[in-house]
Amino acid sequence: MGQPGTAGHPGTEGAWARSGGDRPGGELPGTESAGAQPGGERPGTEGTRTWSDGEQPGAERTGASPDVEPAGAEGVQAWPGGERAAADRIRARSERVPLPRAGGEAAEGGAALSHDVLRSLLGAWALAACSGAETEAVEEHLGDCGSCAEEARRLREAVELLHRPEPLDVDPTLRARVLETCLSRRPPRIPVPDWADAYDAETARLDALLQDFGDAEWHAPVRLRWFGAEGGTSRRTTVAGVIAHLLSVDGLVATALGLEDPLAEALAEQARGTGGPAERTEAFWRASHFPPTRHVREPWRDQSHRLVRTASFTGGRARGFEVSYGDFALPLHDAMLDRAFECWVHAEDIAKAVHYPYDPPAPRHLGKLIDLAIRMLPAVLAAGPQAPPGTVLLEIEGSPYGNKYVIPLDPRTPDADQVAQVALDGVEFCRLAAGHVSPEEAAAGQKGDRDAIRTVLTATASLSRM
């Protein structure tokens, strides 16, 4: 039923308008006295109900009017337009169903993704950036499509190159290889001698470890360990205290080469150049007004550079030099290897204190340190209780200078019969010689006379000192 003074929309019968008068300013184009608010009926629709209560023009009202019942109810007037209008409304609602989420996840029961869409997802799949549904769809597709499978393989390989895991620590052989390459192209005027290159490498590695230390790391507690006459011994200090110890003992080599003693101002007159490593270190620690801090790094590094430079200038004339350790002396060649050995051992102590990994020396340097310990064993055995005649075959795995050494229990009878055989890893042997592993804990393969084996292992541990 139309309002008085209105007519239906062309092509419709009984189009309704609620509480509305004639359109101000005239009729809508193509209508006859519609009487709806501006924008009421949309052109091209049939049976559309319009409102005059301020709703957006053309929008459907979700609830029924108080005086009108929806189409299809018995005993009431149906919506204008009948069944066709109801079908239009149902179709409009179905068109407003939300589409699948961006990223390709189809609704349950939705159509499968096309080949082109799946191929475009391969890059995200290789980076593990797909959703669960996308990943499942892509991997199912890869089982059926050879070209996509090949493309996915290439993308995964590219991702591995982008994210290749790299260790934080520099390969200990890197420095030696770079120097070897450089020096092969342009030989130095004054090369570092072969017997000093291990010390040069180990001090450089330790200096790199210390480079980014903050105050917390410099004051981290460190326990120095060695094997004394009464067994295992230790001394508590800090990371800075360890560097002060290395500075003190390296000073023995410096004074032997005619360089300035780094402890000249810190120690009393009677302690300069005369005490052994432990005495010099303890005197330095006592003379310090405050515990050593990060400032000890610079004098230690400068002294190590001067030692390498001066050793290089000695050339072939270094055989006449000896370094006194108080109760014994070492040739300069062996003293430089000894300092490289201790630098590595204490660098491991420092790395352990700050929970940082630290690799053993390069194999050719490790072999020199093993060889030094083997050559010092007879003197230690001779200084101990006299042992019965016999020799022990010591096999050091990983030594590039040969892995079998015959150790006489009594140096006065070097040609005695073999009574035992011991096998040790090269790094484990060095840690035994440093006092970081006790003779009982050494992971050794043993065969033969147990007393002879214990004598050799104990003598190796006795090489250690603070």
Summary of the structure (lengths in Angstrom):
residues: 466
radius of gyration: 44.7
end to end distance: 111.7
largest distance: 138.4
contacts: 1319
relative contact order: 0.07
helix: 44%
strand: 10%
